[in-house]
Amino acid sequence: MIKRIFCQVLLTSFYLFLHVSCSTPDAEIRIIKDFNFDWKFYLGDIATAKNVDINTESWRSLNLPHDWSIEGTFNEEHPTKPEGGALPAGIGWYRKTFTVPKDWKNKSVAIEFDGVYRNSEVWINGKYLGKRPNGYISFSYDLSDYLNHGNEPNVIAVKVDNSSQPNSRWYTGSGIYRNVRLIATQKLHIAHWGTSVKTPLVTTEMAEVELAVKLQNDSEIDKVYRIVSQIFNSKNQQVARITSKERTILAKKTDSITGTTTIENPQLWSIQEPNLYNIVTTIYENDKAVDTYQTPLGIRFFDFNAKNGFSLNGIATKILGVCLHHDNGALGAVANIHAIRRKLEILKEMGVNGIRTAHNPPSLELLKLCDEMGFIVQDEAFDVWSQKKVAEDYHKDWEEWHIKDLQDLIRRDRNHPSVFMWSIGNEIREQFDSTGIALTKELVGLVKELDETRPVTCALTENIPEKNFIYQSGALDVLGFNYKHKDYQYLPERFKGEKLIASETMSALATRGHYDLPSDTIKRWPPAHNADFDGNSDFTVTAFDKVSAYWGSTHEETWKTVKDLDFIAGLYVWTGFDYLGEPIPYPYPARSSYFGIVDLAGFPKDVYYMYQSEWTDKSVLHVFPHWNWNEGQEIDVWAYYNNADEVELFLNGNSLGKRFKTDNDLHVSWKVKYSPGVLKAVSKKDDKIILEREVITSGKPAKLKLSADKAELVNDYYDIAYVTIEVLDTENNSVPEAKNTIDIKVSGGAKLVGVDNGYQANLDSFKSNSVRVYNGKAIAILQSNGKLEDIILEATSQNLENEKLQLKSIAKH
């Protein structure tokens, strides 16, 4: 049977060549230069900073990506407010002096910015190039007419103005926080984001590939060209080819050409096997190659169905997703591919198969990794339209910029196989008045003009049809609903024939390693309608899954509902990781969120294992809390498990009874009178032991344990290692409530770029040379400094046995 398939590709040279020049047989045809190094930075505003000849000796030297806000001190008086992370914003200037070869006089040269927060303005050699207010959008400028060649220097200046505050409901960061590239091509070349690929038909034996290419001729004369596109499989074997006839493109004009081919026995892209092809497109002028472009290709088909939810490649699939903000914890907004990969690996291990890019265009690194690792991405454009949520947010730029920003997002991301749907907004205010009808139609129309292969959704809060004007537009392909899980059962009747997804769910709260007893009662923190809220004096929330914001639910409450509703395509949990800002339910000194399944430092909270037991086939047994309490105290003990019939709990060898899940239980529990020793859980199936887990009473802090997530760093200035610092007793047991201060010294081929302990009200600097462990753990982040030397991390703490860790620095290939 022939089915529709949506084949997606990323046609941007960035994708495969993040920090290197193109390595095709004609390597210098298209030159991609890493433009992140050797910038000068000044925090503040200087009226003359755009001029070529100003003195910058006193300016700071740094490499990009860079976020200056994360380097600041926490203060509730900062205009960003605690909702924005309580860190400084302001105005900053970046400048870079560089040269280009003489032979670039006959080339087209562009600079590409993946993201600058916010209100960026760019000058080259004193000539103004333009402004982009949106801090999340990628953009490019043509430098060709303004460059000096040979030994004569060029100066690029970038002003970043993030002073109008508050402009976000979460931490944004400030500066050129994503990557920058310099692209040099022949005058005839593939236009910026100028390609689009789809596969109209597919069978198990064949996939039809349709490739559209937009060309740009910057020269003063007409050009005659032809295009050859070769498609290679993962073994670098050519499997298909598209060849065009000769065509003429006029001087200073663009031209578009579409060709088709077939791939025999295609390897489909899936969550389990994210197979990627590679398309190499070459432009020939008089049989001479003048431009070449590399394109990863993922082939897959999917369907959203009003009755049966979601299917991928014909297989019923529940979207098991999380929402992610763009910050990377102690690194701030800096888009480092290694930091993002770590987040995704942690989530993949939990069983996550989907990412919602809440609530803005993501980094290219995130989408690249989602393509490679197999995630279903909801790519979101806006948090607000014309009506504001905070005083200085995007609503001020809406009228002038929303069309271009949305078009640029679609052009940039439409070829990623991981992107399965476009979201045009989150909890948009216009859903409550009639302006929402026309705006929704406009936005969906803009998307469809550029990409008809994916559905368009919007994250809605109003689930009464007559009250929701965005729904009444009739323009959405999939309806996304946030929260109100008790209403899910009524949605098919209210919204007849509509395709549904739970676009944002839970808003459950927790602090890693903190436990309030007893664990019998569900609480809403803060309560609705401004009711009195006391909370905990230490700004913690219990890690038992018993607390959520008033508009949300515990993790178990909503998952129990969604898992059995076939008509719900899936869900995106708020959130995968804690993030900076929005510290609900507390005021300052809380400065980061409590919503994450994983804390800000990357340590899983206990509920992580509930999801792992539900969302994966791997055997899971997780028992908690820790076992350091007061003699005779009654302790609630929970266990998450799967692949077993029952769990038996032992204290110091004595059975405390067996428990098994009934109905839709997601955990089992015991009430135990505390006595120090060993708490042991054993899961069994058919009387055979599946797993055993122990929680041991620890003694006083005695020593440190260091463990890194990798043994070596590439000396490329980008590679990152995360080092876990753990406090142990004399018997090498983890001390669960330790809060020792650890001093850190790093030498050799890396530098210390961040520290954190995951505690949401920790006001210590992320850039300190010391860190206080929280509930026994902390993280230190090392980044390559380019030196090819062994890396030594020394951790010292008063009254503790010190520890060293050695990593290798290896040469960049």
RANOR-V86530 format. One record per pair of residues at least 6 apart in sequence whose C-alpha atoms are under 7 Angstrom apart, sorted by the first residue. I is the first residue (numbers start at 1). GAP is how many residues later the second one is. D is the distance in whole Angstrom. If there is no record, write none. Layout:
((I:GAP:D) (I:GAP:D))
This chain:
((1:202:7) (2:199:7) (2:200:6) (2:201:5) (3:198:6) (3:199:6) (3:200:7) (4:196:6) (4:197:5) (4:198:6) (4:297:6) (5:194:6) (5:195:6) (5:196:6) (5:197:6) (5:295:6) (5:296:4) (6:192:6) (6:193:5) (6:194:7) (6:293:7) (6:294:6) (6:295:5) (6:447:6) (7:190:7) (7:191:5) (7:192:5) (7:291:6) (7:292:4) (7:293:6) (7:410:7) (8:189:6) (8:190:6) (8:289:6) (8:290:5) (8:291:6) (8:406:7) (8:407:4) (8:408:5) (8:409:4) (9:188:6) (9:286:6) (9:287:5) (9:288:4) (9:289:6) (9:406:4) (9:407:5) (9:408:6) (10:285:6) (10:286:6) (10:403:7) (10:405:4) (10:406:5) (11:182:7) (11:184:6) (11:283:7) (11:284:5) (11:404:7) (12:181:6) (12:283:7) (13:280:6) (13:281:6) (15:353:7) (19:15:5) (20:12:7) (20:13:6) (20:14:6) (21:10:6) (21:11:5) (21:12:6) (22:8:7) (22:9:6) (22:10:6) (29:156:6) (29:261:6) (29:262:5) (29:263:7) (30:154:6) (30:155:5) (30:261:6) (30:262:6) (31:152:6) (31:153:5) (31:154:6) (32:149:7) (32:150:6) (32:151:5) (32:152:7) (33:148:6) (33:149:5) (33:150:6) (34:146:7) (34:147:5) (34:148:7) (35:145:5) (35:146:5) (35:147:6) (36:27:6) (36:28:5) (36:29:7) (36:143:7) (36:144:6) (37:26:5) (37:27:6) (38:23:6) (38:24:6) (38:25:6) (38:58:7) (39:22:6) (39:23:5) (39:24:6) (39:55:7) (39:56:6) (39:57:5) (40:19:6) (40:20:5) (40:21:5) (40:22:6) (40:54:6) (40:55:5) (40:56:6) (41:18:6) (41:19:5) (41:20:6) (41:52:6) (41:53:5) (41:54:7) (42:17:5) (42:18:6) (42:50:6) (42:51:5) (42:52:7) (43:48:6) (43:49:4) (43:50:6) (44:47:5) (44:48:5) (45:46:6) (45:47:6) (50:73:6) (50:76:6) (50:107:5) (51:75:5) (52:73:6) (52:74:6) (52:103:6) (64:112:7) (64:113:7) (64:115:7) (65:111:6) (65:112:4) (65:113:5) (65:114:6) (65:269:6) (65:270:7) (66:109:6) (66:110:6) (66:111:5) (66:268:6) (67:106:6) (67:107:5) (67:108:5) (67:109:7) (67:110:5) (67:265:6) (67:266:6) (67:267:6) (68:106:6) (68:107:6) (69:18:6) (69:19:5) (69:20:6) (69:104:5) (69:105:6) (70:17:7) (70:103:7) (70:261:7) (70:262:5) (71:696:6) (72:15:6) (72:16:6) (73:14:6) (73:692:6) (74:12:5) (74:13:5) (74:689:6) (75:11:5) (75:12:6) (76:6:6) (76:10:5) (76:512:6) (78:8:6) (78:9:6) (78:10:6) (79:86:6) (79:87:6) (80:6:6) (80:7:7) (80:8:7) (80:85:6) (80:86:5) (82:499:6) (82:500:7) (82:506:6) (82:509:5) (83:86:6) (83:87:6) (83:498:5) (83:499:4) (83:500:6) (84:84:7) (84:85:6) (84:86:4) (84:87:4) (84:497:5) (84:498:7) (85:85:7) (85:86:5) (85:495:5) (85:496:4) (85:506:5) (85:507:6) (86:505:6) (89:73:6) (89:74:6) (89:85:6) (90:71:6) (90:72:5) (90:73:4) (91:69:6) (91:70:4) (91:71:6) (91:72:6) (92:67:6) (92:68:5) (92:69:7) (93:65:6) (93:66:5) (93:67:6) (94:63:6) (94:64:5) (94:65:7) (95:60:7) (95:61:6) (95:62:4) (95:63:6) (96:59:6) (96:60:5) (96:61:7) (97:56:6) (97:57:6) (97:58:5) (97:59:7) (98:55:6) (98:56:5) (98:57:7) (99:50:7) (99:51:7) (99:52:6) (99:53:7) (99:54:5) (99:55:6) (100:49:5) (100:50:6) (101:48:6) (101:49:5) (102:47:5) (102:48:5) (105:44:7) (107:77:6) (107:78:6) (107:79:5) (107:80:6) (108:36:5) (108:76:6) (108:77:5) (108:78:6) (108:79:5) (109:33:6) (109:34:5) (109:35:5) (109:74:6) (109:75:4) (109:76:6) (110:30:7) (110:31:5) (110:32:4) (110:33:5) (110:72:6) (110:73:5) (110:74:7) (111:29:6) (111:30:5) (111:31:7) (111:70:6) (111:71:5) (111:72:6) (112:27:6) (112:28:4) (112:29:7) (112:68:6) (112:69:5) (112:70:6) (113:25:6) (113:26:5) (113:27:6) (113:66:6) (113:67:5) (113:68:7) (114:23:7) (114:24:4) (114:25:7) (114:64:5) (114:65:5) (114:66:6) (115:20:6) (115:21:5) (115:22:6) (115:23:5) (115:61:6) (115:62:6) (115:63:5) (116:19:5) (116:20:7) (116:59:6) (116:60:4) (116:61:6) (116:62:7) (117:18:4) (117:19:7) (117:43:7) (117:45:7) (117:56:7) (117:57:5) (117:58:5) (117:59:7) (118:15:6) (118:16:6) (118:17:4) (118:42:6) (118:43:6) (118:44:5) (118:56:7) (119:12:7) (119:13:6) (119:14:4) (119:15:7) (119:16:7) (119:41:6) (119:42:5) (119:43:7) (120:11:6) (120:12:5) (120:13:6) (120:38:7) (120:39:6) (120:40:5) (120:41:7) (121:9:6) (121:10:4) (121:11:7) (121:37:6) (121:38:5) (121:39:7) (122:6:6) (122:7:5) (122:8:6) (122:9:7) (122:35:6) (122:36:5) (122:37:7) (123:6:5) (123:33:6) (123:34:5) (123:35:6) (124:22:7) (124:31:6) (124:32:4) (124:33:6) (125:21:7) (125:29:6) (125:30:5) (125:31:6) (129:12:7) (136:224:7) (136:225:6) (137:224:6) (137:268:7) (137:272:7) (147:7:7) (148:6:6) (160:15:6) (162:12:6) (164:228:6) (165:227:6) (166:224:6) (166:225:6) (166:226:6) (167:223:6) (167:224:6) (167:225:4) (167:226:4) (168:222:7) (168:225:6) (169:413:7) (170:410:7) (170:411:5) (170:412:5) (171:409:5) (171:410:5) (172:161:7) (173:159:6) (173:160:5) (177:156:6) (177:157:5) (177:158:6) (178:156:6) (178:157:5) (185:106:7) (186:104:6) (186:105:7) (187:30:6) (187:31:5) (187:32:5) (188:28:6) (188:29:4) (188:30:6) (188:102:7) (189:26:6) (189:27:5) (189:28:7) (189:102:6) (190:24:6) (190:25:4) (190:26:6) (191:23:6) (191:24:5) (191:25:5) (193:218:6) (193:219:6) (194:19:6) (194:20:5) (195:17:6) (195:18:5) (195:19:6) (196:15:6) (196:16:5) (196:17:7) (196:219:6) (197:13:6) (197:14:5) (197:15:6) (197:218:7) (198:11:6) (198:12:5) (198:13:7) (199:8:7) (199:9:5) (199:10:4) (199:11:6) (200:8:6) (201:6:6) (201:7:5) (202:6:6) (204:61:6) (205:59:6) (205:60:4) (205:61:7) (206:56:6) (206:57:6) (206:58:5) (206:59:5) (206:60:6) (207:55:5) (207:56:5) (207:57:7) (207:59:6) (208:52:7) (208:53:6) (208:54:4) (208:55:6) (209:51:5) (209:52:5) (209:53:6) (210:48:7) (210:49:6) (210:50:4) (210:51:7) (211:47:6) (211:48:5) (211:49:6) (212:44:7) (212:45:6) (212:46:4) (212:47:7) (213:43:6) (213:44:5) (213:45:6) (214:40:7) (214:41:6) (214:42:4) (214:43:7) (215:39:5) (215:40:5) (215:41:6) (216:37:6) (216:38:4) (216:39:7) (217:32:7) (217:34:6) (217:35:5) (217:36:6) (217:37:6) (218:33:7) (218:34:5) (219:32:6) (219:33:6) (220:31:5) (220:32:6) (221:29:7) (221:30:5) (222:26:7) (222:27:6) (222:28:4) (222:29:5) (223:25:6) (223:26:5) (223:27:6) (224:22:6) (224:23:6) (224:24:4) (224:25:6) (224:61:6) (225:21:5) (225:22:6) (225:23:6) (225:58:7) (225:59:5) (225:60:5) (225:61:7) (226:18:6) (226:19:6) (226:20:5) (226:21:6) (226:57:6) (226:58:5) (226:59:7) (227:16:6) (227:17:5) (227:55:6) (227:56:5) (227:57:6) (228:14:6) (228:15:5) (228:16:7) (228:53:6) (228:54:5) (228:55:7) (229:12:6) (229:13:5) (229:14:6) (229:50:6) (229:51:5) (229:52:4) (229:53:6) (230:8:7) (230:10:6) (230:11:5) (230:12:7) (230:49:6) (230:50:5) (230:51:6) (231:7:6) (231:8:6) (231:9:5) (231:10:6) (231:46:7) (231:47:6) (231:48:4) (231:49:6) (232:6:4) (232:7:6) (232:45:6) (232:46:5) (232:47:6) (233:6:7) (233:44:5) (233:45:6) (234:42:6) (234:43:6) (239:24:6) (240:21:7) (240:22:6) (240:23:6) (241:20:6) (242:17:6) (242:18:6) (242:19:6) (244:15:7) (249:6:6) (267:8:6) (268:7:6) (268:31:5) (268:32:5) (269:6:5) (269:7:7) (269:29:5) (269:30:5) (269:31:5) (270:104:6) (271:82:7) (271:103:4) (271:104:6) (272:102:7) (274:97:7) (274:98:6) (274:99:6) (274:100:5) (275:23:6) (276:20:6) (276:21:5) (276:22:5) (277:19:5) (277:20:5) (277:21:6) (278:16:7) (278:17:5) (278:18:4) (278:19:6) (279:15:6) (279:16:5) (279:17:6) (279:18:7) (280:12:7) (280:13:6) (280:14:5) (280:15:6) (281:11:5) (281:12:5) (281:13:6) (282:7:6) (282:9:6) (282:10:4) (282:11:6) (283:6:6) (283:7:6) (283:8:5) (283:9:6) (284:6:6) (298:119:5) (300:13:6) (301:11:6) (301:12:5) (302:9:5) (302:10:4) (302:11:6) (302:12:7) (303:7:6) (303:8:5) (303:9:7) (304:6:5) (304:7:7) (304:195:6) (304:265:7) (305:194:6) (306:191:6) (306:192:5) (306:193:4) (306:194:7) (306:261:6) (307:259:7) (307:260:5) (308:258:5) (308:259:5) (309:257:6) (309:258:5) (309:259:5) (309:260:4) (310:6:6) (310:7:6) (310:8:6) (310:259:5) (311:6:5) (318:251:6) (318:252:5) (319:34:6) (319:35:6) (319:250:6) (319:251:4) (319:252:6) (320:32:5) (320:33:5) (320:34:6) (320:250:6) (320:251:6) (320:252:7) (321:31:6) (321:32:6) (321:33:4) (321:34:5) (321:250:6) (321:251:4) (321:252:6) (322:32:6) (322:33:5) (322:34:6) (322:250:4) (322:251:4) (322:252:6) (322:253:6) (322:254:5) (323:32:6) (323:33:5) (323:34:6) (323:35:6) (323:249:6) (323:250:6) (323:251:5) (323:252:5) (323:253:6) (324:31:7) (324:32:6) (324:33:6) (324:34:6) (324:251:6) (324:252:6) (324:253:7) (325:32:7) (325:33:5) (325:254:7) (326:7:6) (326:36:7) (327:6:4) (327:252:7) (328:6:7) (328:11:7) (329:250:7) (329:251:7) (329:271:5) (329:272:6) (330:424:5) (330:425:6) (330:426:6) (330:436:5) (331:423:6) (335:28:7) (337:28:6) (338:381:6) (338:382:6) (340:26:6) (341:28:7) (350:258:7) (350:261:6) (350:262:5) (351:261:6) (351:264:5) (351:265:5) (353:21:7) (353:22:5) (353:23:6) (354:21:5) (354:22:4) (354:23:6) (355:20:6) (355:21:6) (355:22:5) (355:23:6) (356:21:6) (356:22:5) (356:23:6) (356:216:7) (357:21:6) (357:22:6) (357:23:6) (358:22:6) (359:21:6) (359:22:7) (359:23:6) (359:24:5) (359:67:7) (360:20:5) (360:21:5) (360:22:5) (360:23:7) (361:18:7) (361:19:6) (361:20:5) (361:48:7) (367:49:7) (367:51:7) (370:48:6) (371:45:7) (371:46:6) (371:47:5) (374:44:7) (375:43:6) (376:42:5) (376:43:6) (376:44:6) (377:41:6) (377:42:5) (377:43:6) (377:44:7) (378:41:6) (378:42:6) (378:43:5) (378:44:6) (378:45:6) (379:40:6) (379:42:6) (379:43:5) (379:44:6) (380:42:6) (380:43:4) (380:44:6) (380:45:6) (381:25:7) (381:42:6) (381:43:5) (381:44:6) (382:42:6) (382:43:5) (382:44:7) (383:42:5) (383:43:5) (383:45:7) (384:10:6) (384:11:6) (384:41:7) (384:44:6) (385:10:6) (385:13:6) (385:43:7) (386:9:5) (386:12:6) (387:8:6) (387:42:6) (388:7:5) (407:39:7) (410:37:7) (410:40:7) (411:39:7) (414:37:7) (420:34:6) (421:33:5) (421:34:5) (421:35:6) (421:36:7) (422:33:7) (422:34:5) (422:35:6) (423:33:6) (423:34:5) (423:35:5) (424:19:7) (424:33:7) (424:34:5) (425:33:5) (425:34:6) (426:32:6) (426:33:5) (426:34:7) (427:32:6) (427:33:5) (427:34:6) (430:6:5) (431:37:5) (431:38:5) (431:39:5) (432:35:6) (432:36:6) (432:37:6) (433:36:6) (434:35:6) (436:33:5) (436:34:5) (437:32:5) (437:33:5) (437:35:6) (437:36:4) (440:30:6) (440:33:6) (440:35:7) (441:32:6) (441:34:6) (444:12:7) (444:31:7) (455:22:5) (455:23:7) (456:20:6) (456:21:5) (456:22:6) (457:19:6) (457:20:6) (457:21:5) (457:22:6) (457:23:6) (458:21:6) (458:22:6) (459:21:5) (459:22:6) (459:23:6) (459:44:6) (460:20:6) (460:21:5) (460:22:6) (461:20:6) (461:21:5) (462:6:6) (465:6:7) (465:29:7) (478:20:7) (478:21:5) (478:22:6) (479:19:7) (479:20:6) (479:21:5) (479:22:6) (480:20:6) (480:21:5) (480:22:6) (480:23:5) (481:20:7) (481:21:5) (481:22:5) (481:23:7) (482:20:6) (482:21:6) (482:22:4) (482:23:6) (483:21:6) (483:22:5) (483:23:7) (483:68:7) (483:69:6) (484:68:7) (485:73:6) (485:76:7) (500:67:7) (500:68:5) (500:69:6) (501:67:5) (501:68:5) (501:69:6) (501:70:6) (502:66:7) (502:68:6) (502:69:4) (502:70:6) (503:68:6) (503:69:5) (504:67:7) (504:68:5) (504:69:6) (504:70:6) (505:47:7) (505:66:7) (505:67:6) (505:68:5) (505:69:6) (506:46:5) (506:47:5) (506:48:6) (506:49:6) (506:52:6) (506:67:6) (506:68:6) (507:41:6) (507:42:6) (507:45:5) (507:46:6) (507:67:5) (507:88:6) (508:39:6) (508:40:4) (508:41:6) (508:44:7) (508:45:6) (508:46:5) (508:47:6) (508:87:6) (509:32:6) (509:38:6) (509:39:5) (509:85:5) (509:86:5) (510:31:5) (510:32:5) (510:33:5) (510:84:5) (510:85:7) (511:29:6) (511:30:5) (511:31:6) (511:32:6) (511:83:6) (511:248:7) (512:31:6) (512:87:7) (512:93:5) (513:30:6) (513:262:6) (514:27:7) (514:28:5) (514:29:6) (515:27:5) (515:28:6) (515:29:6) (516:26:5) (518:118:6) (519:25:7) (519:27:7) (519:117:7) (521:25:7) (522:24:5) (522:25:6) (523:23:6) (523:24:5) (523:25:7) (524:23:6) (524:24:5) (524:25:5) (524:26:5) (525:22:7) (525:23:6) (525:24:5) (525:25:6) (525:60:6) (526:7:6) (526:23:6) (526:24:6) (526:59:5) (527:6:7) (527:23:5) (528:22:5) (539:47:7) (539:51:7) (539:222:7) (543:62:7) (543:63:7) (545:9:6) (545:10:7) (545:62:7) (546:8:6) (547:7:6) (548:6:5) (556:110:7) (560:104:7) (562:6:7) (574:21:6) (575:20:6) (575:21:5) (575:22:7) (576:20:5) (576:21:5) (576:22:6) (577:19:4) (577:20:6) (577:21:5) (577:22:6) (577:23:6) (578:14:7) (578:15:5) (578:16:6) (578:17:6) (578:18:4) (578:20:6) (578:21:5) (578:22:5) (579:13:6) (579:14:5) (579:21:6) (580:11:7) (580:12:4) (580:13:6) (581:10:5) (581:11:4) (581:12:6) (582:10:6) (582:11:5) (583:7:6) (583:8:5) (583:9:5) (583:10:4) (583:11:7) (584:9:6) (584:10:7) (589:172:5) (590:170:6) (590:171:4) (591:169:6) (591:170:6) (592:168:5) (593:167:7) (594:166:7) (597:7:6) (597:8:6) (597:10:6) (597:11:6) (598:6:4) (598:7:5) (599:6:7) (599:159:5) (600:158:5) (601:155:6) (601:156:6) (601:157:5) (601:178:6) (609:13:6) (609:31:6) (610:30:5) (610:56:7) (613:7:5) (613:27:7) (613:28:6) (613:29:5) (619:23:6) (619:24:6) (620:21:5) (620:22:6) (621:18:7) (621:19:6) (621:20:4) (621:21:7) (621:70:6) (621:72:7) (622:17:5) (622:18:5) (622:19:6) (623:15:6) (623:16:4) (623:17:7) (623:58:7) (623:70:7) (624:13:6) (624:14:6) (624:15:7) (625:12:6) (626:69:6) (626:110:6) (627:68:6) (627:69:6) (627:70:5) (628:69:5) (628:70:7) (629:45:7) (630:44:7) (631:43:5) (631:44:6) (632:41:5) (632:42:5) (632:43:6) (633:40:6) (633:41:5) (634:37:6) (634:38:5) (634:39:5) (634:40:6) (635:36:6) (635:37:5) (635:38:6) (635:39:6) (636:33:7) (636:34:6) (636:35:5) (636:36:6) (637:32:5) (637:33:5) (637:34:6) (638:29:7) (638:30:6) (638:31:4) (638:32:7) (639:28:6) (639:29:5) (639:30:6) (640:26:7) (640:27:5) (640:28:7) (644:39:6) (644:40:5) (644:41:4) (644:46:7) (645:15:6) (645:39:6) (645:40:5) (646:12:6) (646:13:6) (646:14:4) (646:37:6) (646:38:6) (646:39:7) (647:11:6) (647:12:5) (647:13:6) (647:34:6) (647:35:5) (647:36:4) (647:37:6) (648:9:6) (648:10:4) (648:11:6) (648:33:6) (648:34:5) (648:35:6) (649:6:6) (649:7:5) (649:8:6) (649:9:7) (649:31:6) (649:32:5) (649:33:7) (650:6:5) (650:29:6) (650:30:5) (650:31:6) (651:27:6) (651:28:5) (651:29:6) (652:25:6) (652:26:5) (652:27:6) (659:9:6) (660:8:6) (661:6:7) (661:7:6) (676:21:6) (677:19:6) (677:20:5) (678:16:7) (678:17:6) (678:18:5) (678:19:6) (679:15:6) (679:16:5) (679:17:6) (680:13:6) (680:14:4) (680:15:6) (681:11:6) (681:12:5) (681:13:6) (682:7:7) (682:9:6) (682:10:5) (682:11:7) (683:6:6) (683:7:5) (683:8:5) (683:9:6) (684:6:5) (698:31:6) (698:35:6) (698:36:7) (698:37:6) (699:30:5) (700:29:6) (701:26:6) (701:27:6) (701:28:5) (701:34:6) (701:37:7) (701:99:7) (702:26:6) (702:27:5) (702:28:6) (702:98:5) (702:99:6) (703:24:6) (703:25:5) (703:26:6) (703:97:5) (703:98:4) (703:99:6) (704:21:7) (704:22:6) (704:23:5) (704:24:6) (704:96:7) (704:97:6) (704:98:6) (704:99:6) (705:20:6) (705:21:5) (705:22:6) (705:23:7) (705:98:7) (706:17:6) (706:18:6) (706:19:5) (706:20:7) (706:99:6) (707:16:5) (707:17:5) (707:18:7) (708:13:6) (708:14:6) (708:15:4) (708:16:6) (709:12:6) (709:13:6) (709:14:7) (710:11:6) (711:96:5) (711:97:6) (712:95:5) (712:96:4) (712:97:6) (712:98:7) (713:6:6) (713:7:7) (713:71:6) (713:95:6) (713:96:5) (713:97:6) (714:70:7) (714:95:6) (714:96:5) (714:97:6) (714:98:6) (715:69:5) (715:70:7) (715:71:4) (715:72:6) (715:73:6) (715:94:6) (715:95:6) (715:96:6) (715:97:6) (716:68:6) (716:70:5) (716:96:6) (717:66:7) (717:67:5) (717:68:5) (717:69:5) (718:65:6) (718:66:6) (719:64:6) (719:65:6) (720:61:7) (720:62:6) (720:63:4) (720:64:7) (721:60:6) (721:61:5) (721:62:7) (722:57:7) (722:58:6) (722:59:5) (722:60:6) (723:56:6) (723:57:5) (723:58:6) (724:54:6) (724:55:5) (724:56:7) (725:52:6) (725:53:5) (725:54:6) (726:50:6) (726:51:5) (726:52:7) (727:7:6) (727:8:6) (727:11:7) (727:49:5) (727:50:7) (728:6:5) (728:7:5) (729:6:6) (734:42:7) (735:41:6) (736:39:5) (736:40:5) (737:38:4) (737:39:6) (738:35:7) (738:36:6) (738:37:5) (738:38:5) (739:33:6) (739:34:5) (739:35:5) (739:36:6) (739:37:6) (740:32:5) (740:33:6) (741:29:7) (741:30:6) (741:31:4) (741:32:6) (741:56:6) (742:28:5) (742:29:5) (742:30:6) (742:53:6) (742:54:6) (742:55:5) (743:26:6) (743:27:4) (743:28:7) (743:52:6) (743:53:5) (743:54:6) (744:25:5) (744:26:6) (744:49:7) (744:50:6) (744:51:5) (744:52:7) (745:48:6) (745:49:5) (745:50:7) (746:6:6) (746:46:6) (746:47:5) (746:48:6) (747:44:6) (747:45:5) (747:46:7) (748:39:7) (748:41:5) (748:42:5) (748:43:5) (748:44:6) (749:35:6) (749:36:6) (749:37:6) (749:38:4) (749:39:6) (749:40:5) (749:41:6) (749:42:5) (749:60:6) (750:32:6) (750:33:5) (750:34:4) (750:35:5) (750:41:6) (751:31:5) (751:32:5) (751:33:6) (751:34:6) (752:29:6) (752:30:5) (752:31:6) (753:14:6) (753:28:6) (753:29:6) (753:30:6) (754:12:5) (754:13:5) (754:26:6) (754:27:5) (755:11:5) (755:12:6) (755:13:7) (755:16:6) (755:24:6) (755:25:5) (755:26:6) (756:10:6) (756:15:7) (756:22:6) (756:23:5) (756:24:7) (757:15:7) (757:16:6) (757:17:5) (757:20:6) (757:21:4) (757:22:6) (759:15:7) (788:21:5) (788:22:6) (788:23:7) (789:20:6) (790:16:7) (790:17:6) (790:18:5) (790:19:5) (791:15:6) (791:16:5) (791:17:6) (791:18:7) (792:12:7) (792:13:6) (792:14:5) (792:15:7) (793:11:6) (793:12:5) (793:13:6) (794:9:6) (794:10:5) (794:11:7) (795:7:6) (795:8:5) (795:9:6) (796:6:5) (796:7:7))
